[in-house]
Amino acid sequence: VEFDVNVLSAAFDGSHSLEITNIQGNGEFEFSVDGGPWVAQDGQSSLIFSGLEAGEVEVSGRDLGGCATETKLVSLIDYPKFFTPNEDGFNDSWNIIGLANQGNAKIYIFDRYGKLLKQLSPSSEGWDGTYNGKPMPSNDY
């Protein structure tokens, strides 16, 4: 089975959907996202999966006999709306979700005056809310 995957939701909108299109092969097919239930094509030219979590998701397709499986990885990008860097083990750092495999991506954290506080990569731990080792005040960054 061959197919394309299109992300329908805009990055950072909090609602994640994708569409499977250009389904090619002999017979009918079924599809699954992140190991979830298989959904049959039922003659449709495309399928939409909604309500997905941000991050890298695995989209699999196979014929109804369970053979000829193809899997594709798709990134659904988002960011945490807040974080609490108080070292309690919950929401202690901030980073973009769904970019871990984009090694060349760079994320910049600025204060409201435009001062660069931190540059990080998506594969790093994220920003811990400090500048030069000192905690920054609660604010918009």
Secondary structure as UniProt FT lines:
FT   STRAND          2..7
FT   TURN            11..12
FT   STRAND          16..24
FT   STRAND          29..33
FT   TURN            34..35
FT   STRAND          39..40
FT   TURN            42..43
FT   STRAND          47..52
FT   STRAND          55..63
FT   TURN            64..65
FT   STRAND          70..76
FT   TURN            100..101
FT   TURN            103..104
FT   STRAND          107..110
FT   TURN            112..113
FT   STRAND          116..120
FT   TURN            122..123
FT   STRAND          130..131
FT   TURN            132..133
FT   STRAND          134..135
//
